[in-house]
Amino acid sequence: MGLVTCGAADFSGSIVREDGAYLVETESGEVIGRARSYRAGAERLARHHGFRADPVEIEHEREVYA
């Protein structure tokens, strides 16, 4: 699962990887489409809100289990 936030506007969403596909959801959980990658999903979410995602920055966060 990826969390998408926008620094220029007040919206967020998520990208959920499911069976090899990436589902793009708004902050309210509405699925607005599919994407081929996390980056493409972030771009789709931005377009949904009337923005151009340029640039898209991806940060990886991993939980370490001891």
PyMOL commands that set and color helices and strands:
alter all, ss='L'
color gray80, all
select helices_A, chain A and resi 38-48
alter helices_A, ss='H'
color red, helices_A
select strands_A, chain A and resi 2-5+12-18+21-26+31-35
alter strands_A, ss='S'
color yellow, strands_A
deselect
rebuild
show_as cartoon
